[in-house]
Amino acid sequence: MNKKKLMLLAIGLAILIASLGVASCYILSVGNKDKIRVACVGDSITGGTEYPADLWNLLGANYMVGNFGASGSTASLDSWTPYMNESAFQDAKEFKPDIVIIMLGTNDANPLITPNNGSFVEGYEKLVAEFQSLSTKPQIYLVKPPPVFTHGTGPNAEYFVSTLIPRIEQVANRTNLPIIDVYSALVNNADFFPDGVHPNGEGAKLIANEIYKAVTLQNPP
């Protein structure tokens, strides 16, 4: 075979490989677009546990679940670590979610992170508005976080129950958004929280189950 034929054969193979590559990318792209994208937004109870993965297992192949938890983050804007200042926030928006699950508030009850806590409702509503402005117009769920079982340094359990849970309900009412009550589902399961704040595997599964029930009520798989 002469050099000219070899060159033509090589060019043909290159075109074939390139076209297959483009086709594969297109198929993957179409497949991902067909899935319902769920963004799990929150602090370390989201980012550091298996609840988003458990939720994905429950929802199945028609869904794609992204974990956008940021450890130590808050809904409040006057804390040391507002969620809206975290890179996870931008990542969650770029994910172009169809559903957004927001579970924040635990660190807002921690005086070391949020000493003043005067902007919880304002910050939470601003966060919601940012997701509502996305082109995908996602369905947004607000979550009452799991209980706090510790009385040492960290989140103040009494303040969490008496002030922040009602404020989450206030945000839900003002924004006309559904609320998922993870708090009540876990209030009698202190043994699922080794450090009093973060759920173990069993606790994560319970969180995922409560969110799964709420999501599939409006979006049956």
Z-matrix of the N, CA and C atoms (Angstrom, degrees):
N
C 1 1.464
C 2 1.525 1 108.74
N 3 1.390 2 116.97 1 126.61
C 4 1.452 3 118.87 2 -176.82
C 5 1.519 4 112.02 3 -76.56
N 6 1.313 5 115.49 4 172.69
C 7 1.462 6 121.31 5 -174.72
C 8 1.530 7 111.91 6 -62.92
N 9 1.372 8 114.76 7 -36.71
C 10 1.467 9 118.39 8 -178.68
C 11 1.521 10 111.17 9 -63.12
N 12 1.350 11 115.83 10 -44.20
C 13 1.460 12 119.65 11 179.42
C 14 1.518 13 111.54 12 -65.53
N 15 1.344 14 115.76 13 -39.29
C 16 1.470 15 119.57 14 177.50
C 17 1.523 16 111.35 15 -61.53
N 18 1.319 17 115.03 16 -41.18
C 19 1.465 18 119.87 17 -179.29
C 20 1.530 19 110.27 18 -64.98
N 21 1.354 20 115.99 19 -43.91
C 22 1.460 21 120.15 20 179.12
C 23 1.529 22 111.11 21 -63.06
N 24 1.337 23 116.16 22 -40.54
C 25 1.457 24 120.82 23 178.54
C 26 1.522 25 110.78 24 -63.44
N 27 1.332 26 116.46 25 -42.69
C 28 1.460 27 120.99 26 179.76
C 29 1.525 28 111.22 27 -63.40
N 30 1.337 29 115.37 28 -41.76
C 31 1.463 30 119.50 29 178.90
C 32 1.525 31 110.72 30 -64.30
N 33 1.342 32 115.26 31 -41.29
C 34 1.460 33 119.55 32 179.05
C 35 1.513 34 112.56 33 -62.22
N 36 1.344 35 114.94 34 -44.07
C 37 1.461 36 119.15 35 178.07
C 38 1.520 37 111.41 36 -62.68
N 39 1.333 38 116.75 37 -40.65
C 40 1.469 39 120.80 38 179.91
C 41 1.511 40 110.49 39 -62.11
N 42 1.347 41 115.57 40 -42.64
C 43 1.470 42 119.40 41 179.41
C 44 1.522 43 110.73 42 -64.44
N 45 1.354 44 116.25 43 -40.71
C 46 1.454 45 121.20 44 179.88
C 47 1.520 46 111.12 45 -63.19
N 48 1.339 47 116.07 46 -46.62
C 49 1.470 48 120.47 47 -179.85
C 50 1.520 49 110.81 48 -63.27
N 51 1.336 50 115.51 49 -42.23
C 52 1.465 51 119.68 50 179.87
C 53 1.517 52 110.98 51 -62.86
N 54 1.347 53 115.22 52 -42.75
C 55 1.465 54 118.56 53 -178.73
C 56 1.515 55 111.28 54 -66.15
N 57 1.340 56 116.78 55 -37.92
C 58 1.464 57 120.25 56 177.02
C 59 1.512 58 110.55 57 -64.61
N 60 1.335 59 115.20 58 -39.83
C 61 1.460 60 119.07 59 179.15
C 62 1.504 61 111.49 60 -62.61
N 63 1.334 62 116.66 61 -44.83
C 64 1.465 63 120.98 62 178.66
C 65 1.511 64 110.18 63 -62.41
N 66 1.348 65 116.05 64 -42.34
C 67 1.461 66 119.54 65 179.94
C 68 1.519 67 111.03 66 -62.22
N 69 1.342 68 116.30 67 -41.99
C 70 1.460 69 120.26 68 179.96
C 71 1.511 70 110.96 69 -63.04
N 72 1.353 71 115.97 70 -44.34
C 73 1.464 72 119.72 71 179.06
C 74 1.514 73 110.47 72 -62.08
N 75 1.346 74 115.66 73 -39.27
C 76 1.456 75 119.64 74 -179.23
C 77 1.526 76 110.70 75 -64.62
N 78 1.338 77 115.81 76 -43.56
C 79 1.463 78 120.06 77 178.98
C 80 1.520 79 111.02 78 -61.69
N 81 1.342 80 116.21 79 -44.30
C 82 1.462 81 119.53 80 179.02
C 83 1.513 82 110.57 81 -63.81
N 84 1.318 83 116.58 82 -40.92
C 85 1.456 84 120.69 83 -179.83
C 86 1.522 85 111.09 84 -63.05
N 87 1.327 86 115.48 85 -46.46
C 88 1.459 87 119.64 86 179.16
C 89 1.520 88 110.61 87 -62.32
N 90 1.336 89 116.51 88 -41.72
C 91 1.453 90 120.22 89 179.60
C 92 1.514 91 112.07 90 -60.51
N 93 1.342 92 116.46 91 -42.70
C 94 1.453 93 120.01 92 179.81
C 95 1.514 94 111.62 93 -68.36
N 96 1.336 95 116.31 94 -37.04
C 97 1.457 96 119.35 95 179.65
C 98 1.517 97 111.31 96 -65.90
N 99 1.314 98 116.79 97 -29.44
C 100 1.456 99 120.72 98 -178.93
C 101 1.523 100 112.30 99 -74.24
N 102 1.311 101 118.24 100 -16.80
C 103 1.458 102 121.74 101 -177.50
C 104 1.527 103 110.71 102 -84.12
N 105 1.325 104 115.27 103 151.14
C 106 1.467 105 121.40 104 175.13
C 107 1.519 106 107.27 105 -84.55
N 108 1.323 107 116.69 106 119.32
C 109 1.466 108 121.50 107 -175.57
C 110 1.529 109 110.40 108 -90.47
N 111 1.318 110 114.89 109 125.90
C 112 1.463 111 121.48 110 -179.40
C 113 1.518 112 109.01 111 -116.06
N 114 1.326 113 117.46 112 121.16
C 115 1.460 114 122.11 113 177.68
C 116 1.521 115 109.71 114 -102.33
N 117 1.322 116 116.29 115 118.76
C 118 1.462 117 121.67 116 176.43
C 119 1.525 118 108.07 117 -92.90
N 120 1.318 119 116.40 118 109.86
C 121 1.458 120 123.58 119 -175.72
C 122 1.520 121 109.02 120 -106.92
N 123 1.339 122 117.19 121 134.15
C 124 1.457 123 118.25 122 179.72
C 125 1.513 124 112.57 123 172.18
N 126 1.313 125 114.91 124 -160.72
C 127 1.466 126 122.21 125 -179.91
C 128 1.526 127 109.30 126 -101.87
N 129 1.334 128 117.46 127 -146.74
C 130 1.466 129 119.80 128 -177.57
C 131 1.522 130 113.03 129 -71.02
N 132 1.323 131 117.83 130 -18.31
C 133 1.468 132 119.78 131 175.74
C 134 1.525 133 109.44 132 -68.21
N 135 1.321 134 116.30 133 -24.14
C 136 1.467 135 121.53 134 172.21
C 137 1.523 136 110.47 135 -91.38
N 138 1.322 137 115.70 136 -53.56
C 139 1.458 138 120.40 137 -172.79
C 140 1.505 139 114.89 138 -70.02
N 141 1.336 140 117.80 139 -28.69
C 142 1.458 141 120.80 140 -173.04
C 143 1.503 142 115.54 141 -108.01
N 144 1.333 143 117.44 142 11.12
C 145 1.471 144 120.05 143 178.32
C 146 1.530 145 109.56 144 -125.40
N 147 1.312 146 115.39 145 177.18
C 148 1.455 147 120.92 146 -177.91
C 149 1.528 148 113.18 147 -92.96
N 150 1.338 149 117.29 148 8.68
C 151 1.466 150 117.41 149 -175.29
C 152 1.539 151 113.54 150 -60.05
N 153 1.357 152 119.91 151 -42.36
C 154 1.471 153 117.29 152 178.42
C 155 1.530 154 112.82 153 -62.11
N 156 1.334 155 116.75 154 -39.14
C 157 1.468 156 120.01 155 178.00
C 158 1.527 157 110.81 156 -66.89
N 159 1.327 158 116.22 157 -39.84
C 160 1.466 159 120.00 158 177.27
C 161 1.524 160 110.56 159 -63.92
N 162 1.325 161 116.05 160 -39.27
C 163 1.467 162 120.36 161 178.38
C 164 1.523 163 110.46 162 -62.88
N 165 1.323 164 116.65 163 -42.59
C 166 1.469 165 120.52 164 179.32
C 167 1.521 166 110.77 165 -62.18
N 168 1.333 167 116.28 166 -41.44
C 169 1.462 168 119.49 167 177.96
C 170 1.526 169 111.56 168 -60.99
N 171 1.334 170 116.33 169 -37.62
C 172 1.465 171 120.27 170 179.52
C 173 1.528 172 111.24 171 -71.73
N 174 1.310 173 117.03 172 -40.50
C 175 1.466 174 120.68 173 -175.94
C 176 1.523 175 112.07 174 -72.36
N 177 1.320 176 116.96 175 -36.90
C 178 1.457 177 119.97 176 175.36
C 179 1.516 178 114.97 177 92.79
N 180 1.316 179 115.13 178 -169.61
C 181 1.464 180 122.92 179 -167.53
C 182 1.518 181 113.86 180 -70.20
N 183 1.322 182 118.68 181 -16.36
C 184 1.459 183 119.95 182 -179.84
C 185 1.529 184 112.44 183 -79.99
N 186 1.331 185 115.98 184 -3.99
C 187 1.461 186 121.09 185 -176.28
C 188 1.524 187 110.82 186 -119.56
N 189 1.337 188 115.18 187 156.92
C 190 1.448 189 122.58 188 170.37
C 191 1.528 190 106.92 189 -129.49
N 192 1.323 191 117.80 190 120.81
C 193 1.465 192 122.19 191 -175.19
C 194 1.526 193 109.70 192 -109.63
N 195 1.316 194 116.25 193 126.83
C 196 1.453 195 121.89 194 177.56
C 197 1.522 196 111.09 195 -110.10
N 198 1.335 197 116.34 196 135.95
C 199 1.463 198 122.16 197 178.50
C 200 1.526 199 108.92 198 -95.88
N 201 1.329 200 116.27 199 111.56
C 202 1.460 201 121.42 200 -178.89
C 203 1.533 202 110.52 201 -120.69
N 204 1.317 203 114.82 202 41.73
C 205 1.454 204 119.87 203 176.44
C 206 1.517 205 111.19 204 -79.54
N 207 1.337 206 116.10 205 144.27
C 208 1.467 207 122.00 206 178.28
C 209 1.524 208 108.06 207 -129.18
N 210 1.298 209 116.52 208 113.28
C 211 1.469 210 122.13 209 -175.23
C 212 1.526 211 111.20 210 -56.79
N 213 1.332 212 115.80 211 134.10
C 214 1.452 213 121.99 212 176.35
C 215 1.514 214 115.25 213 79.54
N 216 1.322 215 117.88 214 2.01
C 217 1.463 216 120.35 215 -173.63
C 218 1.522 217 112.57 216 -80.41
N 219 1.332 218 114.59 217 159.88
C 220 1.465 219 121.74 218 -176.34
C 221 1.527 220 110.35 219 -133.57
N 222 1.326 221 114.58 220 161.82
C 223 1.462 222 119.80 221 169.08
C 224 1.521 223 109.97 222 -79.50
N 225 1.325 224 116.35 223 -32.26
C 226 1.463 225 121.44 224 179.26
C 227 1.516 226 111.24 225 -60.52
N 228 1.306 227 115.79 226 142.81
C 229 1.461 228 121.09 227 -179.93
C 230 1.521 229 112.59 228 -90.48
N 231 1.348 230 116.81 229 -14.40
C 232 1.464 231 119.71 230 -178.01
C 233 1.525 232 112.59 231 -101.94
N 234 1.326 233 116.52 232 23.84
C 235 1.464 234 120.96 233 177.19
C 236 1.526 235 109.12 234 -93.75
N 237 1.342 236 115.49 235 -179.10
C 238 1.461 237 120.09 236 175.05
C 239 1.520 238 111.52 237 -74.63
N 240 1.343 239 116.52 238 -24.58
C 241 1.469 240 119.58 239 -172.93
C 242 1.534 241 112.41 240 -140.45
N 243 1.334 242 118.97 241 67.89
C 244 1.466 243 119.98 242 175.87
C 245 1.530 244 110.99 243 -60.80
N 246 1.312 245 116.62 244 139.07
C 247 1.465 246 119.74 245 -179.80
C 248 1.528 247 110.86 246 -58.50
N 249 1.322 248 116.90 247 -35.73
C 250 1.456 249 120.07 248 -176.57
C 251 1.526 250 112.75 249 -67.85
N 252 1.324 251 117.13 250 -12.72
C 253 1.471 252 120.87 251 176.25
C 254 1.523 253 112.34 252 -93.37
N 255 1.326 254 117.19 253 -3.81
C 256 1.457 255 121.95 254 -176.57
C 257 1.534 256 110.83 255 -88.87
N 258 1.322 257 115.93 256 149.72
C 259 1.469 258 119.68 257 177.93
C 260 1.528 259 111.55 258 -64.07
N 261 1.339 260 116.44 259 -26.62
C 262 1.469 261 120.35 260 178.75
C 263 1.517 262 111.45 261 -60.04
N 264 1.325 263 116.82 262 -31.30
C 265 1.461 264 121.41 263 179.29
C 266 1.530 265 110.53 264 -63.69
N 267 1.326 266 116.18 265 -47.79
C 268 1.461 267 119.87 266 177.78
C 269 1.524 268 111.38 267 -64.61
N 270 1.330 269 115.80 268 -39.73
C 271 1.471 270 120.02 269 178.97
C 272 1.530 271 110.41 270 -61.74
N 273 1.325 272 116.21 271 -40.28
C 274 1.471 273 120.23 272 -179.26
C 275 1.522 274 110.80 273 -63.99
N 276 1.322 275 117.46 274 -39.20
C 277 1.469 276 120.18 275 178.99
C 278 1.523 277 111.18 276 -69.83
N 279 1.323 278 116.39 277 -39.59
C 280 1.465 279 120.20 278 179.78
C 281 1.533 280 111.98 279 -69.05
N 282 1.303 281 116.70 280 -19.79
C 283 1.467 282 122.43 281 176.05
C 284 1.525 283 111.53 282 -65.97
N 285 1.342 284 116.32 283 -19.52
C 286 1.461 285 123.81 284 -179.33
C 287 1.535 286 111.08 285 55.02
N 288 1.317 287 115.67 286 61.28
C 289 1.463 288 119.51 287 -174.79
C 290 1.521 289 113.46 288 -72.64
N 291 1.321 290 114.64 289 151.61
C 292 1.463 291 122.22 290 170.31
C 293 1.522 292 110.44 291 -93.45
N 294 1.329 293 115.32 292 -24.77
C 295 1.462 294 122.32 293 179.08
C 296 1.523 295 107.39 294 -135.17
N 297 1.336 296 116.71 295 136.39
C 298 1.456 297 121.47 296 176.90
C 299 1.531 298 108.77 297 -123.94
N 300 1.322 299 115.59 298 125.85
C 301 1.466 300 122.46 299 177.11
C 302 1.532 301 106.95 300 -107.73
N 303 1.334 302 117.45 301 114.16
C 304 1.465 303 120.96 302 -178.99
C 305 1.518 304 109.65 303 -107.95
N 306 1.322 305 116.17 304 117.90
C 307 1.465 306 121.27 305 178.02
C 308 1.532 307 108.75 306 -127.37
N 309 1.326 308 115.52 307 89.11
C 310 1.452 309 122.91 308 179.01
C 311 1.524 310 109.95 309 -129.21
N 312 1.318 311 115.90 310 160.57
C 313 1.465 312 119.80 311 177.24
C 314 1.510 313 114.05 312 136.55
N 315 1.333 314 116.93 313 -26.27
C 316 1.470 315 119.93 314 -177.47
C 317 1.524 316 111.17 315 -63.51
N 318 1.326 317 117.39 316 -47.00
C 319 1.466 318 120.62 317 179.78
C 320 1.525 319 112.40 318 -73.66
N 321 1.324 320 116.56 319 -19.00
C 322 1.464 321 119.72 320 175.11
C 323 1.527 322 110.82 321 -69.05
N 324 1.335 323 116.18 322 -17.65
C 325 1.467 324 121.08 323 177.43
C 326 1.522 325 111.75 324 -93.97
N 327 1.324 326 116.55 325 6.20
C 328 1.467 327 121.02 326 -179.65
C 329 1.537 328 108.52 327 -100.59
N 330 1.338 329 117.78 328 110.71
C 331 1.475 330 119.91 329 -177.28
C 332 1.522 331 113.65 330 -64.57
N 333 1.334 332 117.68 331 -19.50
C 334 1.462 333 119.89 332 177.74
C 335 1.523 334 111.47 333 -74.99
N 336 1.329 335 116.89 334 -25.72
C 337 1.465 336 121.77 335 -179.21
C 338 1.527 337 111.10 336 -99.06
N 339 1.325 338 115.21 337 -40.27
C 340 1.469 339 120.64 338 -177.70
C 341 1.525 340 108.91 339 -126.07
N 342 1.329 341 118.26 340 80.75
C 343 1.468 342 120.54 341 -174.47
C 344 1.522 343 114.42 342 -66.92
N 345 1.330 344 118.26 343 -30.38
C 346 1.471 345 120.41 344 -176.11
C 347 1.521 346 112.66 345 -101.41
N 348 1.331 347 115.45 346 -47.16
C 349 1.464 348 121.85 347 175.84
C 350 1.520 349 112.66 348 58.47
N 351 1.323 350 116.76 349 40.41
C 352 1.450 351 119.07 350 178.67
C 353 1.511 352 114.30 351 -93.30
N 354 1.332 353 117.39 352 -4.81
C 355 1.467 354 119.22 353 -173.42
C 356 1.522 355 113.07 354 -121.35
N 357 1.323 356 117.01 355 25.22
C 358 1.460 357 119.05 356 -176.03
C 359 1.527 358 111.39 357 -61.70
N 360 1.313 359 117.28 358 -54.49
C 361 1.462 360 120.99 359 -177.69
C 362 1.527 361 110.67 360 -63.12
N 363 1.319 362 116.39 361 -45.53
C 364 1.469 363 120.48 362 178.92
C 365 1.521 364 111.57 363 -60.19
N 366 1.332 365 116.36 364 -46.51
C 367 1.458 366 120.31 365 -179.63
C 368 1.509 367 112.50 366 -65.36
N 369 1.328 368 116.08 367 -41.16
C 370 1.466 369 120.42 368 -179.80
C 371 1.526 370 110.34 369 -63.82
N 372 1.332 371 116.58 370 -43.83
C 373 1.463 372 120.26 371 -179.64
C 374 1.530 373 111.19 372 -66.14
N 375 1.314 374 116.66 373 -35.80
C 376 1.461 375 119.88 374 177.48
C 377 1.523 376 110.65 375 -66.32
N 378 1.336 377 116.92 376 -39.98
C 379 1.457 378 121.33 377 177.07
C 380 1.524 379 110.55 378 -61.92
N 381 1.323 380 115.88 379 -44.93
C 382 1.469 381 120.64 380 178.30
C 383 1.523 382 110.22 381 -59.85
N 384 1.339 383 116.55 382 -44.68
C 385 1.464 384 120.65 383 -178.30
C 386 1.531 385 111.59 384 -61.71
N 387 1.332 386 116.94 385 -35.39
C 388 1.460 387 120.39 386 178.72
C 389 1.530 388 110.77 387 -62.50
N 390 1.314 389 116.65 388 -42.08
C 391 1.463 390 119.54 389 179.27
C 392 1.532 391 111.12 390 -73.46
N 393 1.327 392 116.58 391 -34.48
C 394 1.464 393 119.20 392 178.38
C 395 1.521 394 112.12 393 -65.68
N 396 1.325 395 117.05 394 -24.07
C 397 1.460 396 120.70 395 -178.21
C 398 1.526 397 113.14 396 -81.99
N 399 1.326 398 117.85 397 -5.28
C 400 1.458 399 120.57 398 -179.84
C 401 1.526 400 110.88 399 -66.93
N 402 1.311 401 115.80 400 151.50
C 403 1.470 402 120.66 401 -177.97
C 404 1.525 403 112.02 402 -63.98
N 405 1.342 404 116.89 403 -24.94
C 406 1.469 405 120.04 404 -179.05
C 407 1.532 406 112.17 405 -77.74
N 408 1.338 407 118.09 406 -11.79
C 409 1.463 408 122.66 407 -179.15
C 410 1.539 409 111.15 408 47.98
N 411 1.315 410 116.54 409 61.87
C 412 1.469 411 119.61 410 -173.06
C 413 1.524 412 114.02 411 -69.02
N 414 1.327 413 114.84 412 151.72
C 415 1.458 414 120.94 413 168.07
C 416 1.521 415 106.72 414 -75.82
N 417 1.322 416 116.97 415 128.35
C 418 1.463 417 121.50 416 -175.74
C 419 1.524 418 109.71 417 -113.26
N 420 1.321 419 115.42 418 134.08
C 421 1.463 420 122.00 419 176.04
C 422 1.525 421 108.56 420 -118.58
N 423 1.317 422 116.76 421 134.20
C 424 1.454 423 121.80 422 173.19
C 425 1.520 424 108.38 423 -99.47
N 426 1.315 425 116.23 424 138.75
C 427 1.467 426 120.82 425 -175.01
C 428 1.526 427 110.48 426 -117.40
N 429 1.322 428 116.08 427 130.59
C 430 1.464 429 119.60 428 167.45
C 431 1.521 430 106.70 429 -75.47
N 432 1.332 431 118.06 430 116.09
C 433 1.469 432 120.26 431 -175.39
C 434 1.523 433 112.13 432 -63.43
N 435 1.319 434 116.95 433 165.33
C 436 1.468 435 119.96 434 177.43
C 437 1.516 436 111.19 435 -63.80
N 438 1.322 437 117.39 436 160.55
C 439 1.470 438 121.66 437 -177.62
C 440 1.527 439 112.20 438 -63.46
N 441 1.314 440 114.38 439 159.96
C 442 1.465 441 121.97 440 172.81
C 443 1.522 442 107.26 441 -102.72
N 444 1.321 443 116.98 442 124.02
C 445 1.460 444 121.20 443 -175.62
C 446 1.524 445 113.02 444 -110.18
N 447 1.309 446 116.83 445 9.15
C 448 1.456 447 119.40 446 179.47
C 449 1.523 448 110.74 447 -107.10
N 450 1.325 449 116.53 448 149.73
C 451 1.460 450 121.41 449 179.40
C 452 1.530 451 110.85 450 -122.37
N 453 1.322 452 116.49 451 15.65
C 454 1.456 453 120.70 452 177.92
C 455 1.515 454 110.54 453 -95.70
N 456 1.318 455 116.36 454 -148.38
C 457 1.455 456 119.66 455 175.98
C 458 1.516 457 109.29 456 -69.68
N 459 1.306 458 115.81 457 145.91
C 460 1.452 459 120.95 458 -177.14
C 461 1.508 460 109.76 459 122.29
N 462 1.328 461 117.48 460 -155.89
C 463 1.462 462 120.46 461 -178.83
C 464 1.529 463 111.41 462 -60.05
N 465 1.316 464 115.79 463 139.38
C 466 1.460 465 122.21 464 178.46
C 467 1.525 466 108.34 465 -86.57
N 468 1.334 467 116.40 466 112.17
C 469 1.467 468 121.34 467 -174.20
C 470 1.526 469 111.94 468 -60.77
N 471 1.323 470 117.37 469 -42.56
C 472 1.461 471 120.37 470 -177.95
C 473 1.528 472 111.30 471 -67.02
N 474 1.321 473 115.93 472 -43.89
C 475 1.462 474 119.93 473 178.90
C 476 1.528 475 110.57 474 -65.06
N 477 1.305 476 116.49 475 -38.20
C 478 1.455 477 121.93 476 178.45
C 479 1.523 478 110.91 477 -57.46
N 480 1.342 479 116.09 478 -46.29
C 481 1.462 480 120.60 479 -177.32
C 482 1.525 481 111.72 480 -74.77
N 483 1.325 482 116.49 481 -45.82
C 484 1.467 483 120.40 482 -172.22
C 485 1.522 484 113.35 483 -76.98
N 486 1.334 485 116.99 484 -27.93
C 487 1.465 486 119.36 485 -172.92
C 488 1.524 487 113.62 486 -117.40
N 489 1.321 488 117.13 487 -49.99
C 490 1.465 489 118.44 488 -171.64
C 491 1.524 490 113.47 489 -77.60
N 492 1.303 491 118.39 490 -38.32
C 493 1.471 492 119.07 491 176.60
C 494 1.531 493 110.16 492 -59.60
N 495 1.354 494 119.20 493 -47.90
C 496 1.474 495 118.94 494 175.56
C 497 1.530 496 113.53 495 -60.79
N 498 1.335 497 116.96 496 -32.94
C 499 1.459 498 118.70 497 179.07
C 500 1.528 499 111.88 498 -70.39
N 501 1.321 500 117.00 499 -34.19
C 502 1.469 501 119.79 500 174.76
C 503 1.525 502 109.58 501 -63.92
N 504 1.330 503 116.23 502 -41.37
C 505 1.469 504 120.49 503 176.66
C 506 1.528 505 110.51 504 -62.98
N 507 1.323 506 116.08 505 -37.44
C 508 1.463 507 120.70 506 178.01
C 509 1.522 508 111.11 507 -63.10
N 510 1.324 509 116.70 508 -43.79
C 511 1.467 510 120.56 509 178.43
C 512 1.531 511 109.99 510 -63.05
N 513 1.327 512 116.78 511 -42.61
C 514 1.467 513 120.48 512 179.37
C 515 1.524 514 111.02 513 -60.75
N 516 1.325 515 116.43 514 -42.06
C 517 1.466 516 120.07 515 179.71
C 518 1.520 517 111.56 516 -67.83
N 519 1.324 518 116.45 517 -41.52
C 520 1.468 519 120.47 518 -177.01
C 521 1.517 520 112.13 519 -71.51
N 522 1.314 521 117.15 520 -29.49
C 523 1.469 522 120.94 521 179.89
C 524 1.530 523 112.46 522 -98.31
N 525 1.332 524 115.64 523 -4.25
C 526 1.472 525 121.38 524 -179.97
C 527 1.525 526 111.71 525 57.95
N 528 1.346 527 115.12 526 46.33
C 529 1.457 528 121.20 527 -179.33
C 530 1.524 529 110.82 528 -114.89
N 531 1.334 530 116.66 529 149.95
C 532 1.470 531 119.70 530 177.59
C 533 1.519 532 111.22 531 -69.50
N 534 1.317 533 114.68 532 151.52
C 535 1.458 534 120.49 533 179.88
C 536 1.517 535 109.22 534 -122.29
N 537 1.326 536 116.14 535 140.26
C 538 1.467 537 122.48 536 179.03
C 539 1.527 538 107.41 537 -109.99
N 540 1.315 539 116.50 538 123.75
C 541 1.464 540 121.22 539 -172.90
C 542 1.531 541 111.21 540 -94.63
N 543 1.317 542 115.68 541 78.71
C 544 1.465 543 120.84 542 174.80
C 545 1.526 544 110.31 543 -70.93
N 546 1.320 545 116.49 544 -31.34
C 547 1.467 546 121.38 545 -178.63
C 548 1.535 547 110.86 546 -54.32
N 549 1.326 548 116.96 547 -53.82
C 550 1.467 549 121.07 548 -177.24
C 551 1.520 550 112.12 549 -64.67
N 552 1.333 551 116.51 550 -32.68
C 553 1.461 552 120.64 551 -178.73
C 554 1.522 553 112.01 552 -67.43
N 555 1.350 554 117.21 553 -23.47
C 556 1.460 555 120.53 554 -174.22
C 557 1.527 556 113.94 555 -118.44
N 558 1.311 557 117.62 556 1.75
C 559 1.458 558 120.28 557 -172.87
C 560 1.525 559 112.92 558 -62.99
N 561 1.307 560 117.71 559 -23.42
C 562 1.469 561 121.11 560 179.54
C 563 1.523 562 112.87 561 -103.29
N 564 1.327 563 116.50 562 19.36
C 565 1.468 564 120.39 563 -176.78
C 566 1.525 565 111.66 564 -125.78
N 567 1.305 566 116.05 565 54.70
C 568 1.466 567 120.21 566 179.99
C 569 1.521 568 111.73 567 -60.41
N 570 1.333 569 116.84 568 -27.83
C 571 1.465 570 120.53 569 -179.19
C 572 1.526 571 112.36 570 -68.82
N 573 1.337 572 118.06 571 -11.42
C 574 1.464 573 121.48 572 177.29
C 575 1.532 574 111.71 573 -85.81
N 576 1.340 575 117.52 574 1.79
C 577 1.463 576 121.80 575 -175.30
C 578 1.522 577 109.60 576 -125.41
N 579 1.312 578 117.77 577 86.63
C 580 1.476 579 121.77 578 -175.03
C 581 1.519 580 113.68 579 -56.18
N 582 1.345 581 117.49 580 -37.02
C 583 1.464 582 119.87 581 -179.90
C 584 1.524 583 112.11 582 -104.08
N 585 1.321 584 117.06 583 8.16
C 586 1.458 585 121.63 584 179.05
C 587 1.515 586 114.39 585 85.99
N 588 1.341 587 117.76 586 -7.42
C 589 1.467 588 121.18 587 -176.51
C 590 1.526 589 112.30 588 -129.51
N 591 1.336 590 116.73 589 -46.25
C 592 1.460 591 120.73 590 -173.64
C 593 1.527 592 111.08 591 -98.14
N 594 1.327 593 117.93 592 128.58
C 595 1.463 594 120.70 593 -178.45
C 596 1.519 595 112.50 594 -72.94
N 597 1.325 596 115.31 595 148.56
C 598 1.462 597 120.43 596 172.06
C 599 1.527 598 109.25 597 -81.32
N 600 1.321 599 117.02 598 -167.30
C 601 1.459 600 120.43 599 -178.03
C 602 1.522 601 113.30 600 -59.72
N 603 1.332 602 116.56 601 -39.99
C 604 1.471 603 119.63 602 -179.71
C 605 1.526 604 110.41 603 -67.48
N 606 1.336 605 115.80 604 -40.76
C 607 1.456 606 119.37 605 178.25
C 608 1.518 607 112.03 606 -64.45
N 609 1.328 608 116.48 607 -40.24
C 610 1.462 609 120.84 608 178.78
C 611 1.523 610 111.29 609 -62.00
N 612 1.322 611 116.12 610 -38.86
C 613 1.465 612 119.98 611 178.67
C 614 1.524 613 111.24 612 -65.22
N 615 1.334 614 116.63 613 -37.63
C 616 1.463 615 119.48 614 177.63
C 617 1.529 616 111.11 615 -65.88
N 618 1.326 617 116.63 616 -41.02
C 619 1.464 618 120.27 617 176.86
C 620 1.525 619 109.68 618 -60.30
N 621 1.322 620 116.12 619 -48.98
C 622 1.466 621 120.82 620 -179.61
C 623 1.525 622 111.24 621 -58.80
N 624 1.320 623 116.52 622 -39.42
C 625 1.456 624 120.72 623 -177.67
C 626 1.524 625 111.46 624 -66.06
N 627 1.337 626 117.04 625 -42.15
C 628 1.467 627 120.65 626 179.01
C 629 1.526 628 110.44 627 -63.73
N 630 1.316 629 116.67 628 -41.76
C 631 1.463 630 120.23 629 -179.58
C 632 1.528 631 110.33 630 -70.19
N 633 1.315 632 116.29 631 -39.45
C 634 1.469 633 120.99 632 177.39
C 635 1.530 634 110.81 633 -57.60
N 636 1.324 635 116.51 634 -45.77
C 637 1.469 636 120.15 635 -178.79
C 638 1.528 637 110.64 636 -61.96
N 639 1.331 638 116.97 637 -40.19
C 640 1.466 639 119.97 638 -178.99
C 641 1.531 640 111.48 639 -69.82
N 642 1.327 641 115.82 640 -43.04
C 643 1.463 642 119.78 641 -177.46
C 644 1.521 643 111.86 642 -67.62
N 645 1.313 644 117.33 643 -44.21
C 646 1.468 645 120.06 644 -175.68
C 647 1.516 646 112.02 645 -76.36
N 648 1.325 647 117.32 646 -14.66
C 649 1.461 648 119.59 647 174.55
C 650 1.514 649 109.88 648 -63.96
N 651 1.364 650 116.63 649 -35.38
C 652 1.461 651 121.06 650 179.24
C 653 1.527 652 112.34 651 -101.73
N 654 1.332 653 117.06 652 -21.19
C 655 1.468 654 121.07 653 -178.09
C 656 1.522 655 109.84 654 -130.28
N 657 1.325 656 117.91 655 71.61
C 658 1.471 657 119.22 656 -178.44
C 659 1.517 658 111.47 657 -56.81
N 660 1.348 659 117.75 658 134.29
C 661 1.469 660 120.26 659 179.44
C 662 1.520 661 110.79 660 -68.66
